[in-house]
Amino acid sequence: MDGIDGDPATYLARIGHVFRVFDAQDSGCVSYGVRLPGTGERWFVKTAVTGPGRRALERAWAFHRAVRHPVIVPQLHRIEGGRPAVVLPWRDGEVLYHPGERGPGDRTTPGSPMARFRALPPHRVHEAFARVLDAHLAVEAAGHIAVDLYDGALLHDFAAHRMHLVDLDEYRPGPFVLDADRLPGSRRFMAPEEFERGAVIDTRTTVYALGRTARLLLDAGDEERAWRGTAAQLAVLARATRPDPRERFSGVREFATAWQSVTGMSVPE
């Protein structure tokens, strides 16, 4: 496809109806919801507006060529030249945490997506996390590592009770050695080695992020004092998030097996 020259919103308005603009981002990207005339199909178009944004799109495009899974919203088309962009199918739902659009208190504000998600029956939360876990089995099988996984990457459709993963722009092949002072991400989800220059980042780092995801999704509050699961489940998450990577599960598959044993719920096919 031809590149975007000038204002992306003006360019996209010539193609269809721009019904949403996501510009409260710190990623160097601005995104748009576009509805096509005639068919009514909806698409999500993500454009880079800074150098880091361009690099993120390049990294994400490579990731989506390597990893495909029904839970991961795919990048299907690429617009090159001018201002680069990628095109994804639109998915209904709300990201569970979006401080840029809804403020830093978004996790605990009554009526916020995270507060509503935490009020769901526990089996619904287990179902949602099972989808996240299954997607990361595909990530692991493709030799990639989860980087910057946090609740802002979780898109939940409350009506259909379906979870999707979005904005996995920092995921990359691994293992690799960290050549910076830290990796990007939310401290609440990050493993200790992600703050250590020279540390090995591997699938055990993914295990840590997934353990933290389950811990935070299954808590009724934001202070981790209202656990809604069982003691056995909490013990599995404690092992997944041990500070020393050698003491965690060896990979996502082993973690998924242990998690299934204490929940009785298999990851979806």
N, C-alpha and C positions, 0 to 999 in steps of 0.2 A: 504494500500500500504506500501511497505517496506520503511524504512527511507533512507534519503540521507546521505551517508558516503563520506567524502572527498569533493572535489570541486563540487558544484552544476552544474556548466556548463559542466563539464566532465560527470557527471552522466546523465544529461538531453540529452547530445549529443548521448548517447547510445540509447535513446528513439526516438529522432527525431532531426530535424534541429533547432538549437538555432539561431533565426534570429534577436533578439533584447535583449539587456541587459540594465537594468535600475539599475545602481549602484550609481547614484548621489543622494542618499537619506539621510535623517537625522532621519529616523524612526527605524533604526536597522534592516532593511530588504533590500534584493536585489531581484529583480524580472527579469523574463526571458519570452520572447516570444518563443514558441516552435511550430514548424510545424511537424505534424506526417507524416511519409512516407505512401504512398499509397493513403490515403483519402485526404491528404492535410489539414486536420483540424488544426486550430490554437488554442493554449491554452496559458493562462497567468499563470505562476507559480511564487508564491511569497514565498521566503525563509527567515527565521529569522537567523540573524548573531550575534545578541547580546541578552542579557537578556531582555531589554525592547522590542526588536523585538519579542521575544517569547511570552511575555505577551500580546503584541498587537495582535498576531495571535490567541491566546486563546480567547481574548475578541471578536475579529471579528468573529471567528467561532461560538461562542454562539449567536452573533447578527444575523448572517445569518441563523441560525436555527430558530430564532424567527420571522424574517421579510423577506418576499419574495415580490418582486414587479418587473415588467418588466423593470423599469428604473434602478433599483439597480443591478449591475453586481454581480451575486451570486458566493459564494464559494461552489463548487460542490463536491470536493474531498479533503481529508486530508492525508498528508504523515507524519507518526509519526515515532519516533525512529531516532537516529542520528540527523541530522539537520531537524527540522520540516518545513513543507511547506504546502501551500494550492494551489489548482488548480481551476482556473476560466476560463470560455469561453473568448476567445479573442473578443474584440469589437473594430471596426475601430473608429478612431477619435483622437483628441488631447486634452490633459488637458489644460484648459484655462490659468493656471499659474503654471510654474514649474521653480522656481529660481535655483534649484540644477542643472538642465540641461541647462537652457538658460540664467541664470544670474538674478540678483535682479531687473533689469529694464524690466523684461519680460512683464509686464502688458502694458507698453506704447511703447515698441519698434515697429516701423513700420513693419508690416508683421508678428508680433507675433500672436499666437492664440487669445489672448484677444483683441488685436487691430482689428483683422479681425472680431471677434464676435461682437464687438461694432459697426462695420461698416455695419452690417446686417440691413435690414429693421426692424423697431420696431416690426412688427407682428411676425417675426421670433424669436426675443428675447422673446416676450410674450409666444410663443409656447414652447420654451425651458424651460422657468421658470415654465410654467404650469406643465410640466413633473416633475420638481424638487418638486414642491408643492404637486402634487399627490402622489409622493413617500413618502413624509413626513406625509401624511394622514395615510399611512400604518404604518409608524414608530410610530406615535402617537397611533394608534389603538392597536399596539402590546405592548404599555406601555414602549416605549424606548424614550430616549432623544438624540437629535443631539449634539454631542461634536466634535469640530474640523471640522465643516463644513466651507469650504472656496472654492475659485475658483480653487484650486488645486484638489478638489474632483469632478469637473465638466468636464466630457469627452464629447466633442462635435464632432459629425460627420458632417463636413461641406457639404459633398456631399449628404448625406441622410437627412440632417436637423434634426438630432436626438441627444438628450442629454441623457447621462447616468451618474450615480453616482458611483464613485469608492473610494477605500481606506477609508471606513467608520469605521476604526479600533477602534476609540475612542467612538463610539456610545454605550450607555449602558442603562440598565433598570433604571427607575426613577419613582417618584422623589427621589433624594438623597441629602444628605448634603455634601458640599464640605469639605474634610478633608485635603486639601493642600492650599498653598498660591494662586494657580491659576490652572485652567484647561489648557490643551494643546490647541493650536489654534492660528489663526491669529487675532491680535488685531482689525483689520478692521471689523471683523465679530462677535466679542465676546461681550456678554452682560456684564454690570458692575458686576453682581453677580458672574461671572466666575473668578473674581479676589478677592473674599472675602471669606476667610476661615470661615466656619460655615454657609454660605449662602445655601438656598434651590435652587437646580437646578431642574427645572421641564419643562413642555411643553411650558411655557411662555418664557423660555430660547431658545427653538427651534424656537418659533415665532420671537424672536429678530434676530437670525441668518438668518432666511429666509427673513426677512425684509431687512437686510443689503445686502443679496445676490441680491434681486431684485433692490435695490438702486444702487448697483455698476454695475450690468449688463446693466441697462437701462440708464447709464450715458455715454456720448460720450468720456469722459476723465477720468483721475484718481484722479482729485481734487474735484469731485462732484460739478462742476460748469456748467455742460452741460447736464442737465436733458432732456431726450428725451420723457418722458411721459407727462401725464396731471397733473394739479394741484390736482385733486381728487385722482389720484393714489398716488401722493406724500404725500397727507394727510393720506392715509391708511398706508403707510410705516412709516410715522412719529409716528403714534400711535403704530405700531408694534415694534418700536425701542425706546420707551420711557425708560428712565433710571430706573424708578420704575416699577418692574414687574407687580404690581397690576393695573397699568394704561394701560397695553398692552391688546391685545386680550387674552381671557382666554385660547385659545389653537389654534392648527393649523386649525381645522375645522372652527372656527369662523373667523380666518384670511383669509382662502380660500374663504369663503362666501363673506366677505367684498371686497376682491381683485376681485372676479368675478363680483361684482356689479359695479365696476369702470372700468373694462376692457371689459366686455361683452364676455369674453372668459372663458368657463368652463374648469375645469381640465379634462384631458383625463381619460376615463374609463380604 
